[in-house]
Amino acid sequence: AIGQIATVLGSLLLVRVLTEHLDPTQYGELALALTVAGLVSQVVMGGVTAGIGRFYAIAFGKGDLQSYFIASRVLLGHATLVVGAIGMLLSIGLVWLGYSRWLGLTAAALLFSVISAYNVSLSGIQNAARQRAVVAFHGGLNSWLKILLVLVVFLSLGNSSVAVLIGFMLSLLFVTGSQILFIRRLIPQECTHAEDSISWARQMWTYAWPFSAWGIFTWLQLSSDRWALEAYTTTNEVGLYYVLYQLGYTPISMAAGFLVSFLGPILYQRSGDASDPKRNAAVDMLTWRITLITLLITVIGFALAVILHRGIFALFVAKEYQFVSYLLPWMVLAGGFFASGQILALKLMTDMKPRAMTSAKIGTALLGVLLNIYLASVAGLKGIVGSLVVFSAVYLVWLACIAFRKPAVMSK
């Protein structure tokens, strides 16, 4: 708990540090660059990291962790090669379109995304192994180390969005190295057959590919808000929106992420390979209760944000950003709705049914993209905030319908 509280506080303090050193336009450039990192995490690495985290408990139960670790390295290696190919294509496209000034920022974002994916994979394994103190320690360490290293890079290279990404990368490199030292204790030393690791890799990819398939659409939704603002307003507005996103949407999403990380290994272990109806029913009941609690917390958070939004912005962001604080409660509401949906998504992952989420993931993502484009064109920043609320609410309802739908009874 202490480690995860430290992570949230570090993330909030980071917003203060960045807004003190970057103007809204520079902050908007950083937000746009991070959409490139999002492309990698959602489309390329997202499915791989999900598969690695889900299959640890299964491999442990079957006593075949050695093959599992080899398969995990193979999947990460292949995904890294794909990221390299994407980087080359993006670089060629930027030069061809005359946006060469974005090359450095794009390269930094891609490197950051790869290192981040490796760190997420290692955290997923540690979490699945129930090494929660290790996971919380590294999460908190990364949040505070980012602040220190970003400030060091600012002193060396000046204030810029590229400098921020370099600081983020240095922090992740240090944390990932520490993760590797801890995780070596989990790797058994006995030999394994190559065909066993190939079998694990195939199973993990079969589980993981739907995440990458719908990741294309979820990335479009996650990125289209910033790019729609860039197209219809200014980069300055993108920076203001990103601050709202970090203070309103991100904290409650992080809290839900911590909850999912805590519960995931428990639910995975309780359900096993999801073939026992009684064990599945117990998981369903627990998931439903947690979802209701998350929605209650969301309502409380919305009410507090209505009352305290000015004070929150005065504490966590520079003065030139504070005039948009009135939109904070709606960002909290959107974050809470989406977080509740993610808990329901965990249930489907526990049931070994990630493909059941495909319709909801793709459908809501396309809805979000259309809403972002239209509402940014007619209402600017306010429109994008409203779009996020509608998208998150539809996502929650759609996943609830899928997660708690009773299977059809076959007639004789």
SULCOR-V960368 format. One record per pair of residues at least 24 apart in sequence whose ideal C-beta (glycine too) atoms are under 6 Angstrom apart, sorted by the first residue. I is the first residue (numbers start at 1). J is the second residue. Records with the same first field share a line. If there is no record, write none. Layout:
I = J ; J
//
This chain:
3 = 136 ; 137 ; 140
4 = 136 ; 258
6 = 140
7 = 139 ; 140 ; 143
8 = 254
10 = 143 ; 144
11 = 143
12 = 316
14 = 146 ; 147
15 = 246 ; 316
16 = 316
17 = 147
19 = 317 ; 318 ; 321
20 = 318
21 = 154 ; 159
24 = 236 ; 239 ; 240
25 = 235 ; 236
26 = 161
27 = 239 ; 242
28 = 235 ; 238 ; 239
29 = 161
30 = 161 ; 164
31 = 226 ; 238 ; 242
32 = 226
33 = 105 ; 109 ; 161
35 = 223
36 = 106 ; 109
37 = 109 ; 112 ; 113
38 = 219 ; 222 ; 223
39 = 219
40 = 83 ; 113
41 = 113
42 = 215 ; 218 ; 219
43 = 212 ; 215 ; 216 ; 219
44 = 79 ; 82 ; 83
45 = 79 ; 117
46 = 211 ; 215
47 = 208 ; 209 ; 211 ; 212
48 = 75 ; 79 ; 208
49 = 117 ; 120 ; 121 ; 124
50 = 208 ; 211
51 = 204 ; 207 ; 208
52 = 121 ; 124
53 = 124 ; 128
55 = 204
56 = 125 ; 128
57 = 128 ; 268 ; 269
65 = 188
66 = 188 ; 192
67 = 192 ; 196 ; 197 ; 200
68 = 200
69 = 187
70 = 197
71 = 197 ; 200 ; 201
74 = 201
75 = 201
83 = 114
104 = 162
105 = 162
108 = 162 ; 165
111 = 169
112 = 165 ; 168 ; 169
115 = 169 ; 172
116 = 172
118 = 176
119 = 172 ; 176
122 = 179 ; 183
127 = 261 ; 265
128 = 265
129 = 186
130 = 265
134 = 182
138 = 175 ; 179
141 = 175
142 = 171 ; 175
145 = 171
146 = 171
210 = 354 ; 355 ; 358
214 = 358 ; 361 ; 362
217 = 362 ; 365
218 = 361 ; 365
220 = 369
221 = 365 ; 368 ; 369
224 = 369 ; 372
225 = 372 ; 384
228 = 372 ; 373 ; 376
229 = 376 ; 384
232 = 376 ; 377
233 = 380
237 = 381
240 = 324
241 = 381 ; 384
243 = 317 ; 321
244 = 327 ; 331
247 = 316
248 = 328 ; 331 ; 332
249 = 331 ; 334 ; 335
252 = 335 ; 336 ; 339
253 = 335 ; 339
256 = 339 ; 342
260 = 346
267 = 350
271 = 350
274 = 351 ; 352
283 = 350
287 = 347
290 = 343
291 = 340 ; 343
294 = 339 ; 340 ; 343
295 = 340
298 = 336
301 = 332
302 = 329 ; 332 ; 333
305 = 329 ; 332
327 = 385
330 = 385 ; 389
333 = 389
334 = 388 ; 389 ; 392
337 = 392 ; 393 ; 396
338 = 392
340 = 396
341 = 395 ; 396 ; 399
344 = 399 ; 400 ; 403
347 = 403
348 = 403
356 = 402
360 = 398 ; 399 ; 402
364 = 394 ; 395
//
